[in-house]
Amino acid sequence: MADPKGFLTTGREVAETRPVGERVKDWNEVYVPGSLLPIISKQAGRCMDCGIPFCHNGCPLGNLIPEWNDYAYREDWSAASERLHATNNFPEFTGRLCPAPCESACVLGINQPAVTIKNVEVSIIDKAWDSGDVTPQPPERLSGKTVAVIGSGPAGLAAAQQLTRAGHTVAVFERADRIGGLLRYGIPEFKMEKSHINRRIEQMRTEGTKFRTEVEIGKDIDAAKLRRRYDAVVIAAGATVSRDLPVPGRELNGVHFAMEYLPLANKVQEGDLTVSPITAEGKHVVVIGGGDTGADCVGTAHRQGAASVTQLEIMPQPGEERNANQPWPTFPMLYKVTSAHEEGGERIYSVSTTHFEGDEDGNVQSLHLIEVEFKDGKLEQKAGTERVIPAQLVTLAMGFTGTDQANGLVQQFGLDLDERGNVARDENYATNVDGVYVAGDAGRGQSLIVWAIAEGRSAARGVDRFLTGTSALHAPIRPTDRSLMV
């Protein structure tokens, strides 16, 4: 145990954020640079080194949390980085973006604020980069086997790095113009600056991974031909089909999917555009959907100078304490105030959109909503609760329904789908097509970044065994393991 009395003598202290009035004027990360390191050793000392560390079970990656907490407490940053990388290829991603189910499972969290696991994680990896402890790890020898990875989000990148380090020749195919998937174009800069992606890509290039952008498998390259060209294929194309809202007025100008809106804002930060073609400047903005993607739209609208921002959620407002049906150590649905919500706007719960209204030019001007409630498991509208709110830009952030089948990838491979419309796979992440594997949202459905990395690592192990008959790669989970579900 790092500090035997740490959990008794030290209170929980989290990363300091920059003042709202300052940060909404730029796109830099919201946290005060360097604010964590002075406090993080004591925070790591709050870890009790439990006999049964439930944080392991809470984390899909099986991160060795008590071990790197101990190293962080002792300020042995090199050892902490080694332990961190033993189970996680990209802790700077998860340390910024993961909702930290490990903290929900922290034993200390039974009756006290949990250990700041996420803050400790990001401090370790940032220190490792600054001190030069993160270096390329090219394989000692090549296997002579080739692998194609379709998609460069966290699942694809994790699979590619693991397989490259195992000695295989790996090529990553990305249909966008830059590597990173939703990390690149779905996550705003204020949540994670893209320099973190860029330096990982350079590390992977040095290790031997090849990257090909602006190549869509199923359109630019026939999937069946790709399979014949490579010894194995990993599909990590994500669940990119946005859930739509088929109500009157949906066709009006100004009603967009979140993944039409957010990538353009990121392209401005990449220098590709001077101004986004879809901007919130001076407009009344309504975000439909109360999840993380919705919060990303809220923060983006603030920075673009929206006149007002309103976020709608069909579900009731969660409580601030665990419900009886969500006991420790499960991941509870709690009321969450993100950095974007701190910056302003209004959140309205238990409402449903009935229709949009526009002007004579076909531009959306208002949104009609009605309160709803669940009765006997069914969603019912409450009569007499209709109202209208101004809406000159509407973003639909209601989640994703599955893998894009319009490009022919599923059909050309001849892949089976499961009952949810995801690519079906067995316990080794293998599809029904010999040598073709699937990882991340494409096989799991919309999920968390930590699940994507875990599945990428697990699929890489399955591919390595397929190619060589054995594997020394670490694989944290199997698709059938329901004990870790979040």
KOLLUMTOR-366527 format. One record per residue (C-alpha): x, y, z; residue in one letter. Coordinates in steps of 0.5 Angstrom, whole numbers, padded with zeros to 4 digits, always signed. Example, Ala and Ser with C-alpha at 12.3 -4.5 7.8 and 13.67 -1.06 7.14 Angstrom:
2
+0025-0009+0016A +0027-0002+0014S 
This chain:
486
+0000+0000+0000M +0003+0007-0002A +0000+0011+0004D -0003+0006+0009P -0007+0012+0012K -0008+0016+0005G -0015+0015+0004F -0017+0017+0012L -0012+0024+0012T -0013+0026+0004T -0019+0028+0001G -0021+0028-0006R -0018+0033-0011E -0019+0033-0018V -0016+0037-0024A -0017+0045-0024E -0020+0047-0030T -0019+0054-0033R -0024+0060-0032P -0030+0059-0036V -0030+0066-0039G -0023+0065-0041E -0023+0058-0044R -0030+0059-0048V -0025+0064-0052K -0021+0058-0055D -0020+0051-0057W -0015+0049-0052N -0016+0043-0047E -0020+0046-0041V -0016+0044-0035Y -0010+0048-0033V -0004+0046-0035P +0001+0043-0030G -0004+0043-0025S -0005+0036-0023L +0002+0034-0022L +0003+0038-0015P -0003+0034-0012I -0003+0027-0016I +0002+0023-0011S -0002+0025-0005K -0008+0023-0009Q -0005+0016-0011A -0004+0015-0004G -0011+0015-0003R -0011+0008-0006C -0012+0003-0001M -0009-0003-0005D -0015-0007-0004C -0014-0015-0003G -0020-0015-0008I -0019-0009-0013P -0026-0008-0016F -0023-0003-0020C -0020-0008-0024H -0027-0011-0026N -0029-0004-0027G -0024-0003-0032C -0025-0007-0039P -0018-0006-0040L -0016-0009-0033G -0011-0004-0032N -0007-0005-0026L -0009+0001-0022I -0007+0000-0015P +0000-0002-0018E +0001+0005-0022W -0002+0008-0016N +0003+0006-0012D +0009+0008-0016Y +0006+0015-0017A +0005+0016-0010Y +0013+0014-0010R +0014+0019-0016E +0017+0013-0020D +0014+0016-0026W +0018+0011-0031S +0015+0005-0027A +0008+0008-0027A +0009+0009-0034S +0011+0001-0035E +0005-0001-0031R +0000+0003-0035L +0002+0001-0042H +0002-0006-0040A -0005-0006-0041T -0007+0000-0045N -0004+0003-0051N -0006+0010-0051F -0007+0012-0043P -0007+0019-0046E -0014+0018-0049F -0017+0014-0044T -0015+0019-0038G -0018+0025-0042R -0024+0021-0045L -0026+0015-0041C -0032+0016-0036P -0028+0012-0031A -0032+0006-0029P -0026+0004-0025C -0028+0010-0020E -0035+0007-0020S -0032+0001-0018A -0027+0003-0013C -0028+0000-0006V -0026+0007-0003L -0032+0009-0006G -0037+0005-0002I -0038+0011+0003N -0032+0016+0001Q -0031+0020-0006P -0027+0015-0010A -0019+0015-0012V -0018+0020-0018T -0016+0014-0022I -0017+0018-0028K -0013+0024-0026N -0007+0019-0024V -0007+0016-0030E -0007+0022-0035V -0001+0025-0030S +0003+0019-0031I +0003+0019-0038I +0004+0026-0039D +0010+0026-0035K +0012+0020-0039A +0012+0023-0045W +0015+0030-0042D +0021+0025-0040S +0022+0021-0046G +0019+0015-0043D +0015+0013-0049V +0019+0010-0054T +0017+0006-0061P +0018-0001-0059Q +0019-0004-0066P +0019-0012-0067P +0025-0016-0066E +0024-0020-0072R +0018-0020-0077L +0013-0026-0078S +0012-0025-0086G +0005-0025-0085K +0001-0019-0087T -0006-0016-0083V -0010-0010-0086A -0014-0006-0081V -0020-0002-0083I -0021+0004-0079G -0017+0008-0075S -0021+0010-0069G -0018+0007-0062P -0020+0000-0063A -0016+0000-0070G -0010+0003-0067L -0010-0001-0061A -0010-0008-0066A -0005-0005-0071A +0000-0003-0065Q -0001-0010-0062Q +0000-0014-0068L +0006-0009-0071T +0009-0011-0064R +0008-0018-0065A +0012-0018-0072G +0007-0018-0077H +0006-0012-0083T +0000-0008-0081V -0003-0003-0086A -0009+0001-0083V -0014+0004-0088F -0018+0010-0086E -0023+0013-0090R -0022+0020-0088A -0017+0025-0089D -0013+0024-0083R -0012+0018-0078I -0016+0018-0071G -0023+0016-0073G -0028+0019-0068L -0022+0021-0064L -0020+0026-0069R -0026+0029-0072Y -0032+0027-0067G -0028+0029-0060I -0027+0037-0060P -0020+0040-0059E -0022+0043-0052F -0023+0035-0049K -0017+0033-0052M -0012+0036-0057E -0010+0033-0063K -0003+0033-0061S -0004+0027-0057H -0006+0023-0063I -0001+0026-0068N +0005+0023-0063R +0002+0016-0062R +0001+0016-0070I +0009+0018-0071E +0011+0012-0065Q +0007+0007-0069M +0010+0009-0076R +0017+0008-0073T +0015+0002-0070E +0013+0000-0077G +0005+0001-0078T +0003+0003-0085K -0003+0008-0086F -0007+0010-0092R -0012+0015-0091T -0018+0017-0096E -0019+0010-0098V -0026+0007-0096E -0026-0001-0096I -0032-0003-0100G -0032+0003-0105K -0025+0005-0107D -0022-0002-0105I -0027-0009-0106D -0027-0012-0099A -0026-0019-0102A -0020-0017-0106K -0017-0014-0099L -0018-0021-0096R -0014-0024-0102R -0009-0019-0101R -0007-0020-0094Y -0007-0026-0089D -0012-0023-0084A -0016-0017-0084V -0019-0013-0077V -0025-0009-0078I -0025-0003-0074A -0030+0001-0078A -0034+0003-0072G -0042+0004-0071A -0042+0011-0075T -0050+0011-0077V -0053+0016-0073S -0060+0015-0070R -0065+0020-0074D -0071+0024-0072L -0076+0023-0077P -0081+0028-0075V -0084+0034-0079P -0079+0039-0081G -0073+0034-0080R -0071+0037-0088E -0071+0044-0086L -0064+0047-0087N -0060+0048-0080G -0062+0041-0077V -0056+0036-0077H -0053+0030-0074F -0048+0031-0069A -0043+0028-0073M -0044+0033-0079E -0043+0039-0074Y -0037+0037-0070L -0032+0034-0075P -0033+0041-0079L -0031+0045-0072A -0025+0040-0072N -0023+0042-0079K -0023+0049-0077V -0018+0047-0072Q -0014+0043-0076E -0013+0049-0081G -0017+0046-0087D -0023+0051-0086L -0023+0058-0084T -0030+0058-0082V -0034+0052-0081S -0040+0052-0086P -0045+0050-0080I -0044+0055-0074T -0047+0057-0068A -0045+0064-0068E -0051+0068-0066G -0056+0063-0067K -0061+0059-0062H -0058+0052-0061V -0062+0046-0059V -0058+0040-0058V -0062+0033-0058I -0059+0028-0054G -0056+0028-0047G -0050+0024-0047G -0043+0026-0048D -0044+0027-0056T -0049+0032-0054G -0045+0035-0049A -0039+0036-0054D -0044+0040-0059C -0046+0044-0053V -0039+0046-0052G -0037+0047-0059T -0043+0052-0060A -0041+0056-0054H -0034+0057-0057R -0038+0059-0064Q -0041+0064-0060G -0048+0062-0060A -0054+0066-0057A -0057+0061-0053S -0056+0053-0052V -0061+0048-0050T -0060+0041-0049Q -0066+0036-0049L -0066+0029-0046E -0072+0024-0047I -0070+0021-0040M -0072+0023-0033P -0066+0027-0030Q -0061+0022-0026P -0060+0023-0019G -0054+0025-0016E -0054+0019-0011E -0054+0011-0014R -0061+0008-0015N -0062+0002-0011A -0062-0002-0017N -0055+0000-0019Q -0051-0002-0013P -0043-0001-0012W -0039-0003-0016P -0044-0003-0022T -0043+0003-0027F -0049+0008-0024P -0053+0013-0028M -0052+0019-0025L -0053+0027-0026Y -0046+0029-0029K -0044+0036-0030V -0039+0036-0036T -0034+0042-0037S -0039+0044-0043A -0045+0045-0038H -0041+0049-0033E -0040+0054-0039E -0048+0055-0039G -0054+0053-0043G -0060+0050-0041E -0062+0042-0040R -0069+0040-0040I -0071+0033-0039Y -0077+0028-0040S -0078+0032-0046V -0080+0029-0054S -0079+0033-0060T -0086+0033-0064T -0084+0037-0070H -0080+0043-0073F -0082+0050-0076E -0078+0054-0081G -0079+0060-0085D -0080+0062-0092E -0073+0060-0094D -0073+0053-0091G -0069+0055-0085N -0071+0052-0078V -0073+0057-0073Q -0077+0053-0068S -0078+0047-0064L -0084+0044-0061H -0083+0039-0055L -0088+0036-0050I -0086+0033-0044E -0086+0025-0043V -0086+0020-0038E -0085+0013-0037F -0092+0009-0035K -0091+0001-0034D -0085+0001-0038G -0088+0005-0044K -0086+0012-0046L -0093+0017-0046E -0094+0024-0047Q -0097+0029-0042K -0103+0033-0045A -0102+0040-0044G -0095+0040-0044T -0093+0043-0051E -0089+0049-0052R -0084+0052-0057V -0077+0054-0056I -0073+0058-0061P -0068+0054-0065A -0064+0056-0071Q -0059+0050-0071L -0061+0044-0069V -0056+0038-0067T -0058+0031-0067L -0054+0027-0062A -0058+0021-0060M -0053+0016-0061G -0051+0011-0067F -0055+0005-0069T -0049+0001-0072G -0044-0001-0078T -0045+0003-0084D -0047-0002-0089Q -0048+0003-0095A -0041+0002-0098N -0042-0005-0099G -0036-0007-0094L -0041-0012-0090V -0044-0015-0097Q -0037-0016-0100Q -0034-0020-0094F -0040-0024-0094G -0041-0022-0086L -0046-0025-0082D -0050-0020-0077L -0052-0021-0070D -0059-0019-0068E -0057-0012-0066R -0054-0011-0073G -0047-0011-0071N -0042-0016-0074V -0042-0022-0071A -0036-0025-0068R -0034-0031-0064D -0030-0031-0057E -0024-0030-0061N -0027-0024-0065Y -0027-0028-0071A -0033-0027-0076T -0036-0032-0080N -0031-0031-0086V -0024-0034-0085D -0019-0029-0083G -0023-0023-0082V -0024-0021-0075Y -0028-0015-0072V -0027-0010-0066A -0030-0004-0063G -0036-0001-0064D -0037-0005-0071A -0038-0011-0067G -0040-0009-0060R -0045-0003-0062G -0044+0004-0059Q -0039+0004-0053S -0034+0007-0049L -0027+0009-0052I -0024+0004-0046V -0028-0002-0049W -0025+0000-0056A -0018-0001-0054I -0020-0007-0050A -0023-0010-0056E -0017-0008-0061G -0012-0011-0056R -0017-0018-0055S -0018-0018-0063A -0010-0017-0064A -0009-0023-0060R -0014-0027-0064G -0011-0025-0070V -0004-0027-0068D -0006-0034-0066R -0010-0035-0073F -0003-0033-0076L +0002-0036-0072T -0002-0042-0068G +0000-0038-0061T +0000-0031-0058S +0004-0028-0052A -0001-0021-0053L -0005-0019-0047H -0012-0020-0048A -0017-0017-0043P -0023-0019-0045I -0028-0024-0050R -0034-0021-0053P -0038-0026-0048T -0035-0024-0042D -0041-0020-0039R -0038-0019-0032S -0035-0013-0035L -0041-0010-0038M -0042-0002-0038V 
